[in-house]
Amino acid sequence: MKIQLLGCSHHASSLEVRERLAFTPEQVADAVRQLQRQFPNVEAVLLSTCNRVELYVAVADTDTLPDFSRLIAFLADYHQLDPATIVNEFYYHSGRDAVKHLLLVAASLDSMVIGEAQILSQVKQSFTIAEREQSNGPVTHHVFQTAYRVAKRVATETQISRRRVSIPSVAVAEYARQLFETFRDKHVLLLGAGKMGEETLRYLKREGAQTVVVLNRNPQRAECLARKLGASSGDWRELESHIAWADLIVSTTSSRQPIISTAQFRQVQRQRSQRVLFVLDLAVPRDFEPGIAQFSNVYLYCIDDLQAACDENRKAREKEWPKAERIVDEETARCLADWNHRATAPTIQRLHQQADQVKRDELQRLFNKLGTIDQQSEEEIKRAFDRLTKKLLHPPLESLRDEAKKGTPHSLLSALRHLFQISE
C-alpha cells in the first residue's frame, strides 16, 4: 500500500490562500475525474472545507504515485494559479504519516475548534464523491473506513467532543438549554448582523428554533441576513415592542452605548406578563445594561460569562487529548498492519494450497502401497500428515505475520515465493 497527502490548512495558510484553493462539491467531483484521466491507476480523494484543502492519492501495489510537484501543478492548473505562488502553502505526508493525519482530521483533532462534529460529515462527503466518480479504490476505502471508526472511538471514549469551546455553542447548549426544554415554540430576536450572532442563531436553528426576527439599524443588512438564515426582518424603530414579544434575544450590535437601559426595560417588562426572557448579550461594549438582570424571570448573560465557560471546557478538552491521541496511534498501527496482512494473504493461500496438494498426492501414494487398511488407521495417518504440514508451515507463516505488523514485508514475501516456488 502506498498513500500520500498534499494539503494546506488554517495552521499555516491564510484565509485568502484557502479561498483561492477551495473547491465546491461540484468542483471536487470534476477534479477527481480529471485526476483519474491524468493518473489512471491512482486512487484519489479530495477534501475541501473552509479551513483546509487536502488531496489523498494512493495505489494498492507497486505502481508509482505522482510526486509532490505534479500534485501541486494539478491543483494550481485547476484554479489557474502559478504553482510557484502556492508551493510554500502546502504540507506533504506519505505512508504512516498520511494515514495518521487523516485519522486526526476525521476525529476533529486537527480542527480550528477541536472536537467540532462537522468535519467528519465533510470527510464522508468527500469519500462519497470519490466513490460516485469511481476515483476511490481498496487503499482509500480501507483508510477512510478506519478514519470513521477512529472518529467514533474518540467521540465515545473521550470527552473532547462533549466539551464545547465556542461562545455560540456554549450559549445555546450550556445556558439556553438549561432554561428551555424546546426552542420550537420560542420567539427569537437577533439584534445586529454580527458573525457571532449569526453563528449563535445557526445553533438555535439546528436545535429547532423556527420563529426568528432580525433587527438592524441598516434595514438592508437585516433583510439580507434574514434571507440567509430563513428568518424575518423587522423595523429597528419598533425595538421595544420586539423585545416585549421575544422569549430569547441574541444581541451583537456595534453600538458604543447600551441599546436598552434599565429604565427602558422597566417599561417593556410591563408588557411581558412575567414571561421568562433569556438574553445573550454578545456585544462589546454591552447592549443591555447589567441592571436588567435584576428583573424577575430575566436571565442576562454577557460575553465574559460565556468566555469563562469556554475556557473551562477548553482546559477539560486538553486533559482528554493524550487519550484521543493514543486512540489515533493505535488505529494507525492497526490500519497499516491489517493492510499489510491483507497483502500477504494471496501468498499464504497459495502456500496452503500447494502444501495441501503435495499432502494429498503423498497420502494417495502411501495408501496405494499399503493396500487395504482399517478406517481408524487411515484417519490416524491423515491426521499425522495434517500435523506435519502445519508444523512445517508454521515458522515461515509466523515470521510473515510478524513482519507484516512492522511494515509491508516485500523482501520476506519474495523470499517465500522463491523458496517454495509459488507462482503469482
PLY file of the C-alpha trace (Angstrom):
ply
format ascii 1.0
element vertex 424
property float x
property float y
property float z
element edge 423
property int vertex1
property int vertex2
end_header
0.00 0.00 0.00
1.26 3.46 -0.93
-0.56 6.60 0.16
0.37 10.26 0.24
-1.29 13.53 1.11
-0.87 17.07 -0.15
-2.71 19.76 1.80
-2.99 23.26 3.19
-4.96 24.31 6.25
-5.67 27.04 8.78
-2.50 26.05 10.68
-0.18 27.69 8.17
-2.22 29.20 5.30
-4.21 32.42 5.32
-7.93 32.56 4.58
-7.13 34.33 1.30
-4.97 31.42 0.13
-7.52 28.82 1.24
-10.25 30.69 -0.63
-8.19 30.61 -3.84
-7.62 26.87 -3.50
-11.10 25.87 -2.30
-13.36 23.52 -4.28
-17.15 23.41 -4.36
-18.68 19.88 -4.21
-19.22 20.05 -7.97
-15.58 21.05 -8.49
-14.41 18.21 -6.20
-16.21 15.72 -8.46
-14.76 17.34 -11.59
-11.24 17.45 -10.11
-11.12 13.75 -9.15
-12.39 12.88 -12.64
-9.53 14.90 -14.12
-7.06 13.23 -11.76
-8.25 9.82 -12.94
-7.64 10.80 -16.55
-4.19 12.19 -15.75
-3.15 9.35 -13.41
-5.28 6.32 -14.45
-4.05 3.80 -11.85
-4.13 6.18 -8.88
-6.90 6.37 -6.27
-7.84 9.93 -5.28
-10.00 11.60 -2.61
-10.21 15.40 -2.38
-11.31 17.09 0.86
-12.18 20.81 0.71
-13.59 22.81 3.64
-13.35 26.41 4.75
-10.28 25.50 6.82
-8.44 23.01 4.60
-7.85 21.56 1.13
-6.33 18.06 1.17
-5.68 15.67 -1.69
-5.16 11.99 -0.82
-3.69 9.74 -3.53
-2.91 6.03 -3.22
-2.08 2.80 -5.05
-2.53 -0.76 -3.81
0.55 -2.33 -5.38
3.86 -1.34 -6.93
2.53 1.41 -9.20
4.21 4.78 -8.82
2.40 7.70 -7.21
2.63 11.21 -8.70
5.22 13.24 -6.84
4.69 16.42 -4.84
5.44 18.78 -7.73
2.95 17.11 -10.08
0.18 17.27 -7.49
0.96 20.95 -6.82
0.84 21.59 -10.57
-2.52 19.83 -10.83
-4.13 21.95 -8.07
-2.58 25.14 -9.43
-3.73 24.41 -13.00
-7.25 23.65 -11.83
-7.52 27.09 -10.20
-5.46 28.82 -12.90
-2.70 29.73 -10.45
1.06 29.84 -10.78
2.47 26.81 -8.85
5.38 28.92 -7.62
2.98 31.24 -5.75
1.36 28.44 -3.72
4.06 25.79 -3.29
5.07 27.05 0.17
1.48 26.89 1.43
1.36 23.08 1.41
2.37 20.26 3.71
3.14 16.77 2.39
2.82 13.41 4.19
3.26 9.85 2.98
2.72 6.36 4.37
2.06 6.16 8.10
2.13 9.97 8.47
-0.56 10.42 5.80
-2.80 7.81 7.44
-2.34 9.33 10.91
-3.09 12.81 9.60
-6.40 11.68 8.08
-7.39 10.00 11.35
-6.61 13.21 13.27
-8.68 15.23 10.80
-11.70 12.89 10.89
-11.64 12.80 14.70
-11.59 16.63 14.74
-8.22 16.70 16.50
-6.70 18.88 13.76
-9.62 21.34 13.55
-9.65 25.03 14.38
-12.18 24.16 17.10
-11.05 20.79 18.49
-13.93 18.34 18.78
-16.36 20.06 16.41
-18.55 17.45 14.72
-18.89 18.98 11.24
-15.54 17.82 9.86
-16.47 14.10 9.94
-19.50 14.69 7.72
-17.26 16.66 5.34
-14.75 13.79 5.21
-17.58 11.35 4.49
-18.98 13.61 1.77
-15.56 13.78 0.07
-15.22 10.00 0.05
-18.81 9.59 -1.20
-17.97 11.84 -4.15
-14.85 9.75 -4.84
-16.97 6.58 -4.78
-19.53 8.11 -7.14
-16.81 9.21 -9.55
-15.00 5.86 -9.11
-11.75 7.55 -8.15
-11.55 5.59 -4.90
-10.11 2.08 -4.51
-9.09 -0.56 -1.97
-6.48 1.58 -0.22
-8.60 4.71 0.23
-11.60 2.56 1.20
-9.53 0.82 3.90
-8.02 4.05 5.25
-11.21 6.12 5.22
-13.20 3.34 6.92
-10.52 3.38 9.62
-10.95 7.16 9.89
-14.69 6.79 10.53
-14.01 4.19 13.22
-11.44 6.45 14.91
-13.83 9.42 14.91
-16.46 7.26 16.61
-13.99 5.96 19.20
-12.70 9.44 20.06
-16.28 10.72 20.38
-17.40 7.86 22.63
-14.23 7.09 24.61
-13.13 10.67 25.38
-14.81 13.88 26.50
-13.28 16.00 23.72
-16.42 16.46 21.63
-18.65 16.86 24.68
-16.91 19.99 25.92
-17.97 22.94 23.80
-15.42 25.69 23.38
-17.05 28.25 21.06
-19.13 31.03 22.57
-22.20 30.34 20.37
-22.21 26.61 21.15
-21.80 27.23 24.90
-24.52 29.91 24.80
-27.06 27.54 23.28
-26.11 24.14 24.70
-25.00 25.05 28.21
-27.08 28.13 29.01
-30.22 28.37 26.88
-30.81 24.62 27.07
-30.97 24.81 30.87
-33.87 27.23 30.62
-35.87 25.97 27.64
-36.77 22.34 27.00
-37.52 23.18 23.36
-36.90 26.13 21.04
-39.63 25.23 18.56
-42.29 27.42 20.16
-39.94 30.24 21.23
-39.74 33.70 19.66
-36.11 34.52 18.88
-34.84 38.06 18.28
-31.42 38.79 16.73
-30.18 42.36 17.24
-27.39 43.36 14.87
-25.89 41.44 11.98
-22.62 40.30 13.55
-20.94 36.96 12.84
-21.23 35.87 16.45
-24.97 36.44 16.43
-25.36 34.66 13.11
-23.42 31.63 14.34
-25.44 31.51 17.58
-28.64 31.68 15.59
-27.46 28.80 13.42
-27.08 26.68 16.55
-30.57 27.67 17.64
-31.99 26.79 14.23
-30.34 23.38 14.40
-31.93 22.95 17.83
-35.36 23.63 16.36
-35.92 27.41 16.60
-38.49 28.38 13.95
-39.72 31.92 14.67
-36.81 34.34 14.26
-36.75 38.10 13.63
-33.60 40.07 12.72
-33.29 43.79 13.54
-30.52 46.12 12.43
-30.23 49.88 12.13
-29.45 49.23 8.46
-32.67 47.54 7.21
-30.95 46.15 4.07
-28.44 44.26 6.20
-31.26 42.90 8.37
-33.17 41.72 5.28
-30.08 40.13 3.76
-29.20 38.20 6.92
-32.84 37.18 7.48
-32.98 35.66 3.99
-29.72 33.85 4.63
-31.00 32.36 7.90
-34.55 31.62 6.82
-35.85 34.28 9.22
-37.87 37.53 9.08
-36.63 41.10 9.41
-38.25 43.90 11.39
-38.13 47.66 11.92
-35.44 48.87 14.34
-37.75 51.70 15.40
-40.03 49.06 16.93
-37.24 47.61 19.06
-39.10 47.76 22.37
-42.20 46.00 21.06
-39.99 43.23 19.60
-38.28 42.80 22.98
-41.70 42.55 24.62
-42.57 39.77 22.13
-39.30 37.79 22.44
-38.50 34.75 24.56
-34.81 34.70 23.62
-32.63 37.60 22.45
-29.19 37.39 20.84
-27.61 40.84 20.72
-24.45 41.68 18.74
-24.65 45.36 17.73
-21.62 47.63 17.43
-23.24 50.41 19.46
-20.88 52.29 21.80
-23.71 52.74 24.31
-26.32 50.27 25.63
-29.28 50.00 23.26
-31.58 49.11 26.17
-31.24 50.84 29.53
-32.66 49.55 32.79
-35.30 52.30 32.70
-36.36 51.37 29.16
-36.59 47.71 30.05
-38.81 48.52 33.03
-41.39 49.85 30.55
-41.04 46.78 28.35
-41.31 44.41 31.30
-44.86 45.58 31.99
-45.90 44.23 28.59
-44.32 40.81 29.13
-46.70 39.48 31.79
-43.83 37.91 33.75
-42.82 35.65 30.83
-39.29 34.26 31.01
-36.73 36.17 28.93
-33.28 34.84 28.08
-30.77 37.43 26.79
-27.37 36.58 25.27
-25.59 39.92 25.13
-22.59 39.14 22.92
-21.78 42.78 22.13
-18.66 44.62 23.30
-19.48 47.13 24.79
-22.64 45.52 26.15
-26.03 46.23 24.55
-28.08 45.63 27.73
-27.38 47.44 30.98
-26.37 44.96 33.74
-29.23 46.15 35.98
-31.72 44.40 33.67
-30.60 41.08 35.17
-32.32 42.10 38.44
-35.83 41.86 36.96
-37.73 38.71 37.78
-37.74 35.97 35.11
-34.92 37.68 33.18
-31.69 35.74 32.56
-28.98 38.02 31.17
-25.55 36.70 30.15
-22.72 38.74 28.66
-19.76 37.53 26.63
-17.50 37.35 29.71
-19.88 34.85 31.36
-19.73 32.65 28.27
-15.98 33.05 27.76
-15.30 31.73 31.25
-17.29 28.59 30.45
-15.44 28.21 27.13
-12.07 28.45 28.88
-13.05 25.80 31.43
-14.21 23.49 28.67
-11.01 24.07 26.71
-8.92 23.03 29.73
-11.05 19.92 30.15
-10.51 19.06 26.45
-6.77 19.45 26.78
-6.77 16.83 29.53
-8.50 14.42 27.13
-6.01 14.98 24.31
-3.49 12.24 25.31
-6.29 9.66 25.43
-7.54 10.71 21.98
-4.01 10.65 20.53
-3.44 7.14 21.88
-6.56 6.01 20.02
-5.24 7.57 16.80
-1.80 5.95 17.20
-3.43 2.59 17.99
-5.69 2.73 14.95
-2.93 3.96 12.64
-0.82 0.91 13.54
-3.85 -1.37 13.20
-4.78 0.09 9.81
-1.30 -0.48 8.39
-0.93 -3.93 9.95
-4.33 -5.03 8.62
-3.44 -3.85 5.13
0.00 -5.48 5.22
-1.54 -8.71 6.44
-4.05 -8.48 3.62
-1.16 -8.06 1.17
0.33 -11.37 2.36
-2.99 -13.26 2.09
-2.64 -14.40 -1.59
0.84 -15.82 -0.93
-0.31 -17.59 2.25
-3.32 -19.01 0.43
-1.17 -20.31 -2.47
1.30 -21.84 0.00
-1.51 -23.66 1.82
-2.98 -24.87 -1.47
0.42 -26.07 -2.65
1.12 -27.87 0.64
-2.36 -29.46 0.62
-1.84 -30.74 -2.91
1.54 -32.30 -2.01
-0.03 -33.84 1.11
-2.93 -35.36 -0.87
-0.57 -36.77 -3.52
1.71 -38.38 -0.92
-1.22 -39.78 1.05
-2.66 -41.34 -2.10
0.74 -42.86 -2.96
1.10 -44.27 0.57
-2.42 -45.74 0.67
-1.86 -47.36 -2.73
1.26 -49.12 -1.38
-0.33 -50.15 1.92
-3.35 -51.71 0.27
-6.45 -52.29 2.39
-6.23 -50.83 5.91
-8.91 -50.22 8.52
-10.72 -46.85 8.71
-9.18 -45.92 12.07
-5.62 -46.39 10.81
-6.35 -44.38 7.66
-7.71 -41.47 9.71
-4.71 -41.56 12.05
-2.31 -41.38 9.08
-4.24 -38.41 7.64
-4.09 -36.59 10.99
-0.36 -37.23 11.20
0.18 -35.72 7.72
-2.01 -32.69 8.69
0.07 -32.09 11.82
3.31 -32.43 9.89
2.18 -29.95 7.23
1.04 -27.41 9.80
4.26 -27.66 11.81
6.38 -27.20 8.69
4.38 -24.14 7.56
4.04 -22.51 10.97
7.55 -20.90 11.27
7.60 -19.15 7.85
3.99 -18.00 8.15
4.51 -16.74 11.70
7.57 -14.78 10.52
5.49 -13.32 7.68
2.74 -12.20 10.09
5.28 -10.62 12.46
6.95 -8.79 9.59
3.55 -7.55 8.34
2.93 -5.86 11.70
6.05 -3.75 11.19
5.51 -2.87 7.53
4.90 -4.33 4.10
7.11 -7.48 4.08
8.24 -7.20 0.45
11.61 -8.98 0.90
10.18 -11.82 3.01
7.30 -12.34 0.61
9.70 -12.53 -2.32
11.93 -14.98 -0.45
8.95 -17.17 0.48
7.70 -17.25 -3.11
11.18 -18.12 -4.34
11.89 -20.83 -1.73
8.54 -22.58 -2.18
8.32 -21.79 -5.92
4.94 -20.07 -5.50
3.63 -18.56 -8.73
1.73 -15.23 -8.67
0 1
1 2
2 3
3 4
4 5
5 6
6 7
7 8
8 9
9 10
10 11
11 12
12 13
13 14
14 15
15 16
16 17
17 18
18 19
19 20
20 21
21 22
22 23
23 24
24 25
25 26
26 27
27 28
28 29
29 30
30 31
31 32
32 33
33 34
34 35
35 36
36 37
37 38
38 39
39 40
40 41
41 42
42 43
43 44
44 45
45 46
46 47
47 48
48 49
49 50
50 51
51 52
52 53
53 54
54 55
55 56
56 57
57 58
58 59
59 60
60 61
61 62
62 63
63 64
64 65
65 66
66 67
67 68
68 69
69 70
70 71
71 72
72 73
73 74
74 75
75 76
76 77
77 78
78 79
79 80
80 81
81 82
82 83
83 84
84 85
85 86
86 87
87 88
88 89
89 90
90 91
91 92
92 93
93 94
94 95
95 96
96 97
97 98
98 99
99 100
100 101
101 102
102 103
103 104
104 105
105 106
106 107
107 108
108 109
109 110
110 111
111 112
112 113
113 114
114 115
115 116
116 117
117 118
118 119
119 120
120 121
121 122
122 123
123 124
124 125
125 126
126 127
127 128
128 129
129 130
130 131
131 132
132 133
133 134
134 135
135 136
136 137
137 138
138 139
139 140
140 141
141 142
142 143
143 144
144 145
145 146
146 147
147 148
148 149
149 150
150 151
151 152
152 153
153 154
154 155
155 156
156 157
157 158
158 159
159 160
160 161
161 162
162 163
163 164
164 165
165 166
166 167
167 168
168 169
169 170
170 171
171 172
172 173
173 174
174 175
175 176
176 177
177 178
178 179
179 180
180 181
181 182
182 183
183 184
184 185
185 186
186 187
187 188
188 189
189 190
190 191
191 192
192 193
193 194
194 195
195 196
196 197
197 198
198 199
199 200
200 201
201 202
202 203
203 204
204 205
205 206
206 207
207 208
208 209
209 210
210 211
211 212
212 213
213 214
214 215
215 216
216 217
217 218
218 219
219 220
220 221
221 222
222 223
223 224
224 225
225 226
226 227
227 228
228 229
229 230
230 231
231 232
232 233
233 234
234 235
235 236
236 237
237 238
238 239
239 240
240 241
241 242
242 243
243 244
244 245
245 246
246 247
247 248
248 249
249 250
250 251
251 252
252 253
253 254
254 255
255 256
256 257
257 258
258 259
259 260
260 261
261 262
262 263
263 264
264 265
265 266
266 267
267 268
268 269
269 270
270 271
271 272
272 273
273 274
274 275
275 276
276 277
277 278
278 279
279 280
280 281
281 282
282 283
283 284
284 285
285 286
286 287
287 288
288 289
289 290
290 291
291 292
292 293
293 294
294 295
295 296
296 297
297 298
298 299
299 300
300 301
301 302
302 303
303 304
304 305
305 306
306 307
307 308
308 309
309 310
310 311
311 312
312 313
313 314
314 315
315 316
316 317
317 318
318 319
319 320
320 321
321 322
322 323
323 324
324 325
325 326
326 327
327 328
328 329
329 330
330 331
331 332
332 333
333 334
334 335
335 336
336 337
337 338
338 339
339 340
340 341
341 342
342 343
343 344
344 345
345 346
346 347
347 348
348 349
349 350
350 351
351 352
352 353
353 354
354 355
355 356
356 357
357 358
358 359
359 360
360 361
361 362
362 363
363 364
364 365
365 366
366 367
367 368
368 369
369 370
370 371
371 372
372 373
373 374
374 375
375 376
376 377
377 378
378 379
379 380
380 381
381 382
382 383
383 384
384 385
385 386
386 387
387 388
388 389
389 390
390 391
391 392
392 393
393 394
394 395
395 396
396 397
397 398
398 399
399 400
400 401
401 402
402 403
403 404
404 405
405 406
406 407
407 408
408 409
409 410
410 411
411 412
412 413
413 414
414 415
415 416
416 417
417 418
418 419
419 420
420 421
421 422
422 423
